[in-house]
């Protein structure tokens, strides 16, 4: 008994998990977590942060260690022979040591590099800020894809539900018409017309179910789930809120808040710093250097002896490239042209943003108008259907009139559902266009 109860609980939990509906917020959280595009963007951000660390490290003292062992070929030592009265002796002035060991610790601190290192540090910092804006922009793009898939899935559900409702109504009309026919109140032709329309609506239902499956698969893909998952959604009611919008105010907001514009402005600042870094190649570089050596033999000891001895030195080094076949001028030209390209890209992006905001602004206004027109259409179609159905029940209206009323009501409800979802998407897209966070 306990085993059966445990199996029942497991199955119940599994069914509950499978039938759990996802809200829009939950869908966004899952989709953003699973997005491969955002994984790439985050990796780019981490990489740009590492570039700052790399640039900072060039301003600090650099400590390096080198060691080597050398085996020399055997040569005669340098000797001096003294021939004095009663003395004939040979002295070794420079002995030969075949095994040489050298170890050196070097510390180098840049003192002046023509402001190159500071410029590269500033450029890396600006590129990091650009990467942060890129990540925010990519998150908004992913959120838009998820919301678009979510609301289109919701639209497909609404349309399928309307068709189911329409089929139920038509089935009732068929049953009523069969009764009318049996009592001589309707003709065979009336029944055939309704049966044909019922069959056509069932075909529409097949298409609607197919669209629903496609919309579900697109939604699953948008949030990173398997295409075949039987995912359900839980949508809030779409509220139609009148908004007093002004294009110029929207454009001003977009120019201030759009992540793409912020990103390219940061990259423009980086290109200016990179130009300064290229120009610094024309200046000399000055370094403070220090060495600590531990060698066997140590050549600074005379005469040399075959033991480890340590020595050190400190100095200032100036390095100035006087001629390198146009390399400096080429690097400066490259940096200048990169800056021009970034400036031009910024101008192009501003043009693209202005037309995008204007298009989305107009789309939102039209979507708002369509909701009210389609809502009125539903009210009119429902009244027409109610009136026609009453007349048909009293046989003062034909089956053709009833079919026309049903088709009109189906079209009106479908148009209203579509206009509701289109309005919601237009509102979200306009928010995205002006740089608002939509996740």
C-alpha positions as CSV (number, residue, x, y, z in Angstrom):
1,X,0.0,0.0,0.0
2,X,2.8,2.4,0.9
3,X,4.6,1.6,-2.4
4,X,1.4,2.3,-4.4
5,X,0.9,5.6,-2.5
6,X,4.6,6.6,-3.2
7,X,4.1,5.9,-6.9
8,X,0.9,7.9,-6.9
9,X,2.6,10.9,-5.3
10,X,5.5,10.7,-7.7
11,X,3.2,10.6,-10.7
12,X,1.1,13.4,-9.3
13,X,4.1,15.6,-8.8
14,X,5.3,14.8,-12.3
15,X,2.0,15.7,-13.8
16,X,1.8,18.9,-11.8
17,X,5.3,19.9,-12.9
18,X,4.5,19.2,-16.5
19,X,1.2,21.2,-16.3
20,X,2.7,24.2,-14.5
21,X,2.1,27.4,-16.4
22,X,4.8,29.9,-16.9
23,X,4.1,33.6,-16.4
24,X,5.8,36.2,-18.6
25,X,8.3,37.0,-15.8
26,X,9.2,33.4,-15.3
27,X,9.6,32.9,-19.0
28,X,12.0,35.9,-19.1
29,X,14.0,34.5,-16.2
30,X,14.4,31.1,-17.7
31,X,15.1,32.5,-21.2
32,X,17.8,34.9,-20.0
33,X,19.4,32.2,-17.9
34,X,19.5,29.8,-20.9
35,X,20.4,32.3,-23.6
36,X,23.6,31.3,-25.6
37,X,23.8,34.9,-27.0
38,X,24.0,36.2,-23.4
39,X,26.7,33.6,-22.6
40,X,28.8,35.1,-25.4
41,X,28.1,38.7,-24.2
42,X,29.1,37.9,-20.6
43,X,32.3,36.2,-21.9
44,X,33.1,39.4,-23.8
45,X,32.5,41.5,-20.7
46,X,34.8,39.3,-18.6
47,X,37.4,39.6,-21.4
48,X,37.2,43.4,-21.5
49,X,37.5,43.5,-17.7
50,X,40.7,41.4,-18.0
51,X,42.0,44.0,-20.6
52,X,41.7,46.7,-17.9
53,X,43.8,44.5,-15.5
54,X,46.3,43.9,-18.3
55,X,46.6,47.7,-19.0
56,X,47.0,48.5,-15.3
57,X,49.8,45.9,-15.0
58,X,51.9,47.8,-17.6
59,X,52.0,50.8,-15.3
60,X,53.5,48.8,-12.4
61,X,57.0,47.4,-11.8
62,X,57.7,44.3,-13.9
63,X,59.8,41.6,-12.2
64,X,61.5,38.9,-14.3
65,X,63.8,36.1,-13.6
66,X,66.2,34.4,-16.0
67,X,68.6,31.5,-15.4
68,X,70.9,29.6,-17.7
69,X,73.7,27.0,-17.7
70,X,76.4,27.0,-20.3
71,X,79.1,24.4,-20.9
72,X,82.2,25.9,-22.6
73,X,84.7,24.1,-24.8
74,X,88.1,23.7,-23.2
75,X,90.7,26.3,-24.0
76,X,94.1,27.0,-22.4
77,X,94.0,29.4,-19.5
78,X,95.6,32.8,-19.7
79,X,98.9,32.5,-17.9
80,X,101.9,34.8,-17.2
81,X,105.4,33.4,-16.7
82,X,108.0,35.4,-14.6
83,X,111.7,34.8,-15.3
84,X,113.6,36.4,-12.4
85,X,116.9,35.7,-10.9
86,X,116.5,32.4,-9.2
87,X,112.8,32.3,-10.0
88,X,110.9,30.9,-13.0
89,X,107.2,30.7,-12.2
90,X,104.0,30.6,-14.2
91,X,100.9,32.4,-12.8
92,X,97.4,31.8,-14.0
93,X,95.8,35.2,-14.6
94,X,92.4,34.1,-16.0
95,X,91.5,30.5,-15.3
96,X,89.1,28.5,-17.4
97,X,85.8,27.4,-15.9
98,X,83.9,25.1,-18.3
99,X,80.6,25.1,-16.3
100,X,78.9,28.5,-16.2
101,X,75.8,29.2,-14.1
102,X,73.9,32.5,-14.4
103,X,70.8,33.7,-12.6
104,X,69.4,37.2,-12.8
105,X,66.4,39.0,-11.2
106,X,65.4,42.1,-13.1
107,X,63.0,44.9,-11.9
108,X,61.8,47.4,-14.5
109,X,59.5,50.4,-13.8
110,X,58.3,52.7,-16.7
111,X,58.8,56.3,-15.9
112,X,57.7,57.9,-19.1
113,X,56.2,56.3,-22.3
114,X,54.8,59.3,-24.1
115,X,51.5,58.8,-22.1
116,X,51.0,55.6,-24.1
117,X,50.3,53.3,-21.1
118,X,47.8,55.8,-19.5
119,X,46.0,56.1,-22.9
120,X,45.8,52.3,-23.2
121,X,44.4,52.0,-19.7
122,X,41.7,54.6,-20.5
123,X,40.9,52.9,-23.7
124,X,40.5,49.5,-21.9
125,X,38.2,51.2,-19.4
126,X,36.0,52.7,-22.1
127,X,35.8,49.4,-23.9
128,X,34.7,47.7,-20.7
129,X,31.9,50.2,-20.3
130,X,31.0,49.6,-24.0
131,X,30.8,45.8,-23.2
132,X,28.5,46.4,-20.3
133,X,26.2,48.4,-22.6
134,X,26.4,45.6,-25.2
135,X,25.4,43.1,-22.5
136,X,22.4,45.2,-21.5
137,X,21.4,45.7,-25.2
138,X,21.7,41.9,-25.8
139,X,19.6,41.2,-22.7
140,X,16.9,43.5,-24.1
141,X,17.1,41.8,-27.5
142,X,16.7,38.4,-25.8
143,X,13.8,39.7,-23.7
144,X,12.1,41.0,-26.9
145,X,12.4,37.6,-28.5
146,X,10.9,35.9,-25.5
147,X,8.1,38.4,-25.2
148,X,7.4,38.2,-28.9
149,X,7.2,34.4,-28.7
150,X,5.2,34.5,-25.5
151,X,2.5,36.8,-26.9
152,X,2.3,35.0,-30.2
153,X,1.8,31.8,-28.3
154,X,-0.9,33.5,-26.3
155,X,-2.5,34.8,-29.6
156,X,-2.5,31.2,-31.1
157,X,-4.2,30.0,-27.9
158,X,-6.9,32.6,-28.1
159,X,-7.6,31.9,-31.8
160,X,-7.8,28.2,-31.2
161,X,-10.2,28.8,-28.3
162,X,-12.4,31.0,-30.5
163,X,-12.5,28.3,-33.1
164,X,-13.5,25.7,-30.5
165,X,-16.2,28.0,-29.3
166,X,-17.4,28.5,-32.9
167,X,-17.4,24.8,-33.6
168,X,-19.5,24.1,-30.5
169,X,-22.0,26.7,-31.7
170,X,-22.2,25.2,-35.1
171,X,-22.6,21.8,-33.7
172,X,-25.6,23.0,-31.7
173,X,-27.0,24.6,-34.9
174,X,-26.6,21.4,-36.8
175,X,-28.5,19.5,-34.1
176,X,-31.3,22.2,-34.2
177,X,-31.4,22.1,-38.0
178,X,-31.8,18.3,-37.9
179,X,-34.7,18.7,-35.6
180,X,-36.2,21.4,-37.8
181,X,-35.7,19.1,-40.8
182,X,-37.5,16.2,-39.0
183,X,-40.4,18.5,-38.3
184,X,-40.5,19.9,-41.8
185,X,-39.3,23.4,-40.6
186,X,-36.0,23.3,-42.6
187,X,-34.9,22.0,-45.9
188,X,-32.2,19.4,-46.7
189,X,-30.3,22.2,-48.4
190,X,-30.2,24.2,-45.1
191,X,-28.6,21.2,-43.4
192,X,-26.1,20.7,-46.1
193,X,-25.0,24.3,-46.0
194,X,-24.4,24.1,-42.3
195,X,-22.5,20.8,-42.6
196,X,-20.3,22.3,-45.3
197,X,-19.5,25.3,-43.1
198,X,-18.9,23.0,-40.1
199,X,-16.4,21.0,-42.2
200,X,-14.7,24.1,-43.3
201,X,-14.4,25.4,-39.7
202,X,-12.9,22.0,-38.7
203,X,-10.3,22.5,-41.4
204,X,-9.6,26.0,-39.9
205,X,-9.3,24.4,-36.5
206,X,-6.7,22.0,-37.8
207,X,-4.7,24.9,-39.1
208,X,-5.1,26.8,-35.8
209,X,-3.9,23.8,-33.8
210,X,-0.9,23.5,-36.1
211,X,-0.2,27.2,-35.6
212,X,-0.5,26.7,-31.9
213,X,2.1,23.9,-31.9
214,X,4.4,26.0,-34.0
215,X,4.0,29.0,-31.6
216,X,4.7,26.7,-28.6
217,X,7.8,25.4,-30.3
218,X,9.0,28.9,-31.0
219,X,8.3,29.9,-27.4
220,X,10.2,26.8,-26.1
221,X,13.2,27.7,-28.3
222,X,13.1,31.3,-27.2
223,X,13.5,30.3,-23.5
224,X,15.9,27.5,-24.2
225,X,13.7,24.5,-23.7
226,X,13.2,21.4,-25.9
227,X,10.9,22.1,-28.9
228,X,8.7,19.2,-28.1
229,X,8.0,20.2,-24.4
230,X,4.3,20.7,-23.7
231,X,4.9,24.1,-22.2
232,X,1.9,26.1,-20.9
233,X,1.7,29.9,-20.3
234,X,-0.2,32.0,-17.8
235,X,-0.9,35.4,-19.2
236,X,-2.3,38.4,-17.4
237,X,-5.1,40.3,-19.0
238,X,-3.9,42.8,-21.5
239,X,-4.8,46.3,-20.4
240,X,-5.4,49.0,-22.9
241,X,-4.0,52.2,-21.5
242,X,-4.2,55.5,-23.4
243,X,-0.8,57.2,-23.5
244,X,0.0,60.7,-24.5
245,X,3.1,60.2,-26.6
246,X,5.2,62.7,-28.4
247,X,7.7,61.6,-31.0
248,X,10.3,64.3,-30.2
249,X,10.2,63.3,-26.5
250,X,10.6,59.6,-27.4
251,X,13.5,60.4,-29.7
252,X,15.2,62.4,-27.0
253,X,14.8,59.6,-24.6
254,X,16.2,57.1,-27.1
255,X,19.2,59.2,-27.8
256,X,19.9,59.4,-24.1
257,X,19.1,55.8,-23.1
258,X,19.6,53.4,-26.0
259,X,22.3,50.9,-25.1
260,X,23.6,50.8,-28.6
261,X,24.3,54.5,-28.6
262,X,26.0,54.3,-25.2
263,X,28.2,51.5,-26.4
264,X,29.4,53.2,-29.5
265,X,30.0,56.4,-27.6
266,X,32.2,54.5,-25.2
267,X,34.0,52.9,-28.2
268,X,34.5,56.4,-29.6
269,X,36.2,57.5,-26.4
270,X,38.3,54.4,-26.6
271,X,39.3,55.1,-30.2
272,X,40.4,58.6,-29.1
273,X,42.6,57.1,-26.4
274,X,44.0,54.6,-28.9
275,X,44.9,57.5,-31.2
276,X,46.8,59.1,-28.3
277,X,48.6,55.8,-27.7
278,X,49.6,55.6,-31.3
279,X,50.9,59.2,-31.3
280,X,53.0,58.4,-28.2
281,X,55.2,56.2,-30.4
282,X,56.9,59.4,-31.5
283,X,58.2,60.1,-28.0
284,X,61.1,58.4,-26.1
285,X,60.5,55.9,-23.4
286,X,62.3,56.1,-20.0
287,X,62.5,53.1,-17.6
288,X,64.1,52.6,-14.2
289,X,65.8,49.3,-14.1
290,X,67.5,47.2,-11.5
291,X,69.3,43.8,-11.7
292,X,70.3,41.3,-9.1
293,X,72.7,38.6,-10.4
294,X,73.9,35.4,-8.8
295,X,76.5,33.8,-11.0
296,X,79.2,31.1,-11.0
297,X,81.7,32.4,-11.9
298,X,80.7,36.1,-11.6
299,X,82.6,38.1,-14.2
300,X,82.7,41.2,-12.0
301,X,85.0,39.5,-9.6
302,X,88.7,39.5,-10.8
303,X,90.2,37.1,-10.7
304,X,87.2,34.9,-11.4
305,X,86.6,32.0,-9.0
306,X,84.5,29.0,-9.4
307,X,81.9,29.8,-6.7
308,X,78.5,31.6,-6.7
309,X,78.8,35.4,-6.1
310,X,76.0,38.0,-6.1
311,X,76.1,41.5,-7.6
312,X,73.5,44.2,-8.4
313,X,73.1,47.2,-10.5
314,X,70.5,50.1,-10.9
315,X,70.1,52.4,-13.8
316,X,67.8,54.5,-16.0
317,X,67.2,53.5,-19.6
318,X,66.1,55.8,-22.4
319,X,64.8,54.2,-25.6
320,X,63.8,56.3,-28.7
321,X,63.0,54.9,-32.1
322,X,64.4,57.4,-34.6
323,X,63.5,55.6,-37.8
324,X,61.4,52.5,-38.4
325,X,60.3,52.9,-42.0
326,X,57.1,54.7,-41.4
327,X,55.7,52.3,-38.7
328,X,54.8,55.1,-36.3
329,X,53.0,57.2,-38.9
330,X,51.2,54.1,-40.2
331,X,49.9,53.3,-36.6
332,X,48.8,56.9,-36.2
333,X,46.9,56.8,-39.5
334,X,45.2,53.5,-38.6
335,X,44.1,55.0,-35.2
336,X,42.8,58.1,-36.9
337,X,40.8,56.2,-39.5
338,X,39.4,53.9,-36.8
339,X,38.2,57.0,-34.9
340,X,36.6,58.4,-38.1
341,X,34.8,55.0,-38.7
342,X,33.5,55.0,-35.1
343,X,32.3,58.6,-35.4
344,X,30.5,57.8,-38.7
345,X,29.0,54.6,-37.2
346,X,27.6,56.7,-34.4
347,X,26.0,59.1,-36.8
348,X,24.5,56.2,-38.8
349,X,23.2,54.6,-35.7
350,X,21.5,57.9,-34.6
351,X,19.8,58.0,-38.0
352,X,18.7,54.4,-37.6
353,X,17.4,55.0,-34.1
354,X,15.3,58.0,-35.2
355,X,13.5,56.1,-38.0
356,X,13.1,53.0,-35.7
357,X,11.5,55.1,-32.9
358,X,9.2,56.9,-35.4
359,X,8.1,53.6,-37.0
360,X,7.4,52.0,-33.6
361,X,5.7,55.1,-32.4
362,X,3.3,55.0,-35.4
363,X,2.8,51.2,-35.1
364,X,1.8,51.7,-31.4
365,X,-0.7,54.4,-32.3
366,X,-2.2,52.3,-35.1
367,X,-2.3,49.2,-32.8
368,X,-4.1,51.2,-30.1
369,X,-6.7,52.4,-32.7
370,X,-7.2,48.9,-34.0
371,X,-8.1,47.5,-30.6
372,X,-11.0,49.9,-30.2
373,X,-12.2,49.4,-33.7
374,X,-12.0,45.6,-33.4
375,X,-13.7,45.6,-30.0
376,X,-16.6,47.5,-31.6
377,X,-16.6,45.0,-34.4
378,X,-17.0,42.2,-31.8
379,X,-20.0,43.9,-30.2
380,X,-21.7,44.5,-33.5
381,X,-21.0,40.9,-34.7
382,X,-22.3,39.5,-31.4
383,X,-25.5,41.5,-31.7
384,X,-25.9,40.5,-35.4
385,X,-25.3,36.8,-34.5
386,X,-27.8,36.9,-31.6
387,X,-30.5,38.6,-33.8
388,X,-29.9,36.1,-36.7
389,X,-29.9,33.1,-34.4
390,X,-33.3,34.2,-32.9
391,X,-34.7,34.6,-36.4
392,X,-33.3,31.3,-37.5
393,X,-34.8,29.6,-34.6
394,X,-38.2,31.0,-35.7
395,X,-37.3,30.2,-39.3
396,X,-37.5,33.9,-40.3
397,X,-33.8,33.7,-41.3
398,X,-32.1,31.2,-43.6
399,X,-29.1,29.0,-42.9
400,X,-27.1,31.2,-45.1
401,X,-27.8,34.2,-42.9
402,X,-26.8,32.2,-39.9
403,X,-23.6,31.0,-41.5
404,X,-22.7,34.6,-42.5
405,X,-23.4,35.7,-38.9
406,X,-21.2,33.0,-37.5
407,X,-18.4,33.7,-39.9
408,X,-18.5,37.4,-39.1
409,X,-18.4,36.7,-35.4
410,X,-15.5,34.4,-35.8
411,X,-13.6,36.9,-37.8
412,X,-14.4,39.8,-35.4
413,X,-13.2,37.8,-32.4
414,X,-10.1,36.7,-34.2
415,X,-9.4,40.3,-35.3
416,X,-9.9,41.5,-31.7
417,X,-7.5,38.9,-30.3
418,X,-4.9,39.7,-32.9
419,X,-5.2,43.4,-32.2
420,X,-4.9,42.9,-28.5
421,X,-1.7,41.0,-28.8
422,X,-0.4,43.3,-31.5
423,X,-1.0,46.2,-29.2
424,X,0.9,44.6,-26.4
425,X,3.8,43.8,-28.6
426,X,3.8,47.3,-30.1
427,X,4.0,48.7,-26.6
428,X,6.9,46.5,-25.6
429,X,8.7,47.2,-28.9
430,X,8.3,51.0,-28.4
431,X,9.7,50.7,-24.9
432,X,12.7,48.8,-26.3
433,X,13.2,51.4,-29.0
434,X,13.5,54.3,-26.6
435,X,16.0,52.3,-24.4
436,X,13.8,51.1,-21.6
437,X,14.6,47.8,-19.9
438,X,11.9,45.3,-20.9
439,X,13.0,42.4,-18.7
